[in-house]
Amino acid sequence: MAPKPKQKKATTSKTAQIGGEKGLTISAKPRTQVGSPPSEVHGTSDDAGQEVTAMSAVSKKKRQEQRMREETSMLEQVLTKVTKLQIPTTARSETGSESEVESDSLGNSEEEEEEKKEEIKGDIKDILLYILDELKAIRRMQNTLNYVEKQKMDNKVKEMAVKMEEKTERIDKIEDNNLAWTIERKRMLEKIDALENSSRQNNIKIVGLLGGTEGENPIKFFQEWIPKILEMKEGSRVIEIERAHRALRPRPQQDQNPRSILIKCLRYQDKEMILKAATQGAKKRNGPLTIEGKRVFFYPDISYDLLKRRKEFNLVKKIFMGKGL
């Protein structure tokens, strides 16, 4: 609105009167321009200071709002609400030019500005409370998630502990069964070995006899050959043989050792008599029987496991033989 002419004239006449009394000439023409701000129209230092203070307060508030926007950059809704809270610094008319503000309306604008400041403070307080509520909700959600994850981990640990206990019990049972089966297997092997040696108790093994010596009828040959070669006493009963054959393996080459001969006597006494005669003949000859330059040995027919166990006493046998026992 344009300033009232009456007020300007009264002010000018009063100034001229004071200057006339003191003998001074004072020009009281107001320097006004179209489009000048309200502070230049009134020219009062108090109003200008108040406006500068208001502007500094507004700029300070803007800086606080900017700092708050930077701190709450992750909350898009809060940023939108803060950016909308801007205080207009000038009032523009419909023609787009700045209008002059009266001195009477300055107080009203300051009151409106204060009201807006209070509104902004209230809005900022609401925003901060909203942010705090959101942060609390996020913390509660995080605590809930952590609790749920912890419960899941605890349940998994309990399940694993139960499974480990079950597997440990199963492993213990398997180990016990394995030990029992190992003992049973050893007992069964010993029993099988005993049965095998029992089935061979009438057998004699002859090692070193050249191949083809027995001819086509080995039973008849050994019934006559054994008493003769071992120099058994005349008048002893005839040795009865059930079977006589070479060992069941591939025929060796000429430079290899001949296959051993297995003889099954009908009676156990015949087998013991043959072995006794062979031992006595070796003592007389001070060595084993020799036929065509080859040494011939008479052994009892035993299993491989029993033979392996007997070989463990070879050193003891040599010591005894060295002492003539």
C-alpha positions in Angstrom: 0.0 0.0 0.0 1.1 3.6 -0.7 2.1 5.8 2.3 -0.5 8.4 3.4 0.3 12.0 2.2 -0.9 13.6 5.4 1.6 11.9 7.6 4.5 12.9 5.3 3.4 16.6 5.3 3.1 16.8 9.0 6.5 15.3 9.4 8.0 17.8 6.9 6.4 20.9 8.5 7.5 19.8 12.0 11.1 19.4 10.8 11.1 22.7 9.1 9.8 24.4 12.3 12.6 22.9 14.4 15.2 24.0 11.8 13.8 27.6 11.8 14.1 28.0 15.5 17.8 26.9 15.4 18.6 28.8 12.3 19.3 25.7 10.2 18.1 24.8 6.8 17.0 21.1 6.6 15.8 19.4 3.4 13.1 17.0 4.4 12.5 15.5 1.0 12.0 11.8 1.4 14.1 9.7 -1.0 11.7 7.1 -2.2 11.7 5.0 -5.3 9.2 2.8 -6.9 9.9 -0.8 -6.1 12.1 0.0 -3.0 11.8 -2.3 0.0 9.8 -1.3 3.0 12.9 -0.5 5.1 14.0 2.3 2.6 10.5 3.8 2.6 10.3 4.3 6.4 14.0 4.8 7.0 13.9 3.9 10.7 17.0 2.2 12.2 14.9 0.2 14.7 12.8 -1.4 12.0 15.9 -2.2 9.9 17.6 -3.8 12.9 14.6 -5.9 13.6 14.5 -7.1 10.0 18.2 -7.9 10.0 17.7 -9.9 13.2 14.7 -11.7 11.7 16.7 -12.5 8.6 19.6 -13.8 10.6 17.2 -16.0 12.7 15.7 -17.3 9.5 19.1 -18.1 8.0 20.1 -19.8 11.2 16.9 -21.8 11.2 17.6 -22.8 7.6 21.1 -24.0 8.5 19.6 -26.1 11.3 17.0 -27.5 8.9 19.8 -28.3 6.4 21.8 -30.0 9.1 18.7 -32.0 10.2 18.0 -33.0 6.5 21.6 -34.2 6.2 21.3 -36.3 9.4 17.9 -37.8 8.3 18.8 -38.3 4.6 17.7 -42.0 4.8 14.1 -41.1 5.7 12.5 -39.8 2.4 9.3 -38.8 4.0 11.0 -36.7 6.6 13.1 -35.0 3.9 10.1 -34.1 1.9 8.4 -32.6 4.9 11.4 -30.6 6.0 12.1 -29.2 2.4 8.5 -27.9 2.3 9.0 -25.9 5.4 10.6 -22.7 3.9 9.8 -19.1 5.1 9.0 -16.5 2.4 11.4 -13.5 2.7 9.5 -11.2 0.3 5.8 -10.7 -0.5 5.2 -10.2 -4.3 2.2 -8.6 -5.8 0.1 -9.9 -8.7 2.2 -7.9 -11.2 5.4 -9.7 -9.9 7.0 -6.5 -8.4 7.8 -6.1 -4.7 5.2 -4.1 -2.8 5.9 -1.6 -0.1 5.0 -2.7 3.5 3.5 -0.2 5.9 5.0 0.5 9.3 1.7 -0.5 10.9 1.7 -4.0 9.1 5.4 -4.6 10.1 4.4 -5.7 13.5 1.8 -8.1 12.1 4.3 -9.6 9.7 6.7 -10.2 12.7 4.0 -11.8 14.6 3.1 -14.0 11.7 6.8 -14.8 11.3 7.0 -15.7 15.0 3.9 -17.9 14.6 5.5 -19.6 11.6 8.7 -20.1 13.6 6.7 -21.7 16.4 4.9 -23.8 13.8 8.3 -24.8 12.3 9.6 -25.6 15.8 6.5 -27.8 16.4 6.9 -29.5 13.1 10.6 -30.1 13.7 9.7 -31.5 17.1 7.1 -33.8 15.5 9.7 -34.8 12.9 12.3 -35.6 15.6 9.7 -37.5 17.6 8.7 -39.4 14.4 12.4 -40.2 13.7 12.9 -41.4 17.3 9.8 -43.6 17.0 11.1 -45.0 13.7 14.5 -45.7 15.2 12.9 -47.4 18.2 10.8 -49.5 15.9 13.9 -50.4 13.9 15.7 -51.3 17.1 12.7 -53.4 18.3 12.6 -55.1 14.9 16.4 -55.8 15.1 16.0 -57.2 18.6 13.1 -59.4 17.4 15.1 -60.6 14.5 18.1 -61.3 16.6 16.0 -63.1 19.1 14.4 -65.2 16.4 17.8 -66.0 14.9 19.1 -66.9 18.3 16.2 -69.2 18.9 16.7 -70.8 15.5 20.4 -71.3 16.3 19.6 -72.7 19.7 17.1 -75.1 18.2 19.6 -76.2 15.6 22.3 -76.7 18.3 19.9 -78.8 20.4 18.9 -80.9 17.4 22.6 -81.4 16.5 23.4 -82.3 20.1 20.5 -84.9 20.1 21.7 -86.3 16.8 25.3 -86.5 18.0 24.2 -88.4 21.1 22.2 -90.8 18.9 25.1 -91.3 16.6 27.5 -91.7 19.5 25.2 -94.5 20.9 25.0 -96.1 17.5 28.8 -96.0 17.1 29.3 -97.5 20.5 26.9 -100.3 19.6 28.7 -100.9 16.3 32.1 -100.9 18.0 30.8 -103.4 20.6 29.3 -105.6 17.9 32.5 -105.3 15.9 34.6 -106.4 18.9 32.2 -109.3 19.5 32.3 -110.3 15.8 36.1 -110.1 15.8 36.3 -112.4 18.8 33.8 -114.8 17.2 35.6 -114.7 13.9 38.9 -115.6 15.6 37.2 -118.5 17.5 35.6 -119.7 14.3 39.0 -119.5 12.4 40.7 -121.5 15.2 37.9 -124.0 15.0 38.1 -124.4 11.2 41.9 -124.7 11.5 41.5 -127.5 14.1 39.0 -129.3 11.9 41.2 -129.0 8.9 44.2 -130.4 10.8 42.0 -133.1 12.2 41.0 -134.1 8.7 44.7 -134.3 7.8 45.9 -136.2 10.8 46.5 -139.4 8.7 48.4 -137.5 5.9 52.1 -137.5 5.1 53.8 -135.0 2.9 57.0 -136.1 1.0 59.1 -133.2 -0.3 61.9 -133.4 -2.9 61.0 -136.6 -4.7 61.6 -136.2 -8.4 58.6 -136.1 -10.7 57.5 -139.3 -12.3 59.2 -141.5 -9.8 55.9 -142.9 -8.5 54.8 -144.2 -11.9 51.3 -144.8 -13.0 50.1 -146.5 -9.7 51.4 -144.2 -6.9 49.4 -146.1 -4.1 51.1 -149.5 -4.9 54.5 -147.8 -5.5 54.5 -146.1 -2.0 53.3 -149.1 -0.2 56.4 -150.9 -1.3 58.8 -148.0 -1.6 58.3 -146.4 1.9 59.2 -149.5 4.0 62.2 -150.2 1.7 63.6 -146.7 1.6 63.1 -146.1 5.3 64.6 -149.5 6.3 61.6 -150.5 8.3 61.7 -153.8 10.3 60.6 -156.9 8.5 57.4 -158.5 9.8 55.7 -155.2 10.5 52.2 -154.9 9.2 51.6 -153.7 5.7 51.0 -150.0 5.2 47.6 -149.3 3.8 47.3 -146.1 1.8 43.9 -144.6 0.7 45.2 -141.9 -1.6 48.6 -140.7 -3.1 49.0 -137.8 -5.5 51.1 -134.8 -6.2 50.1 -131.3 -4.9 47.4 -129.6 -6.9 49.3 -126.8 -8.6 50.8 -126.2 -12.0 53.6 -128.6 -13.1 57.0 -126.9 -12.6 59.7 -126.5 -15.1 62.8 -128.8 -15.1 64.9 -126.2 -13.2 62.3 -125.8 -10.5 61.6 -127.8 -7.4 59.2 -130.8 -7.9 55.7 -130.8 -6.5 55.3 -132.3 -3.1 53.5 -135.7 -2.7 50.5 -136.1 -0.4 49.8 -139.6 1.0 46.7 -140.5 3.2 47.1 -143.6 5.3 44.2 -145.6 6.3 45.2 -145.7 9.9 46.8 -143.0 12.1 49.2 -145.6 13.5 50.7 -146.2 10.0 51.4 -142.5 9.6 53.1 -142.3 13.0 55.2 -145.3 12.2 56.4 -143.8 8.9 57.4 -140.5 10.5 59.2 -142.3 13.4 61.2 -144.4 10.9 62.1 -141.3 8.9 63.4 -139.6 12.0 65.5 -142.5 13.1 67.0 -142.9 9.6 68.0 -139.2 9.6 69.7 -139.7 12.9 71.6 -142.7 11.7 72.6 -140.9 8.5 73.3 -137.7 10.3 71.2 -135.9 7.7 68.1 -136.2 5.5 67.4 -139.0 3.0 69.1 -138.4 -0.4 67.8 -139.9 -3.6 69.7 -139.3 -6.9 71.4 -136.3 -5.4 68.2 -134.8 -4.1 67.2 -134.5 -0.4 63.9 -136.0 0.4 61.9 -135.0 3.6 58.9 -136.6 5.3 56.6 -134.2 7.1 53.1 -134.4 8.7 50.5 -132.8 6.5 49.2 -129.7 8.4 47.4 -126.5 7.5 49.1 -123.3 6.5 48.2 -121.4 9.7 49.5 -124.2 11.9 52.7 -124.3 9.8 53.2 -120.6 10.2 52.8 -120.8 14.0 55.3 -123.7 14.1 57.9 -121.6 12.1 57.9 -119.2 15.0 59.8 -121.9 17.1 62.4 -122.7 14.5 65.1 -120.8 16.5 64.2 -122.8 19.6 64.4 -126.0 17.6 67.8 -125.2 16.3 69.1 -124.5 19.8 67.7 -127.8 21.0 69.2 -129.7 18.0 72.5 -128.0 18.7 72.5 -129.4 22.2 71.5 -132.8 21.0 68.0 -132.8 22.4 
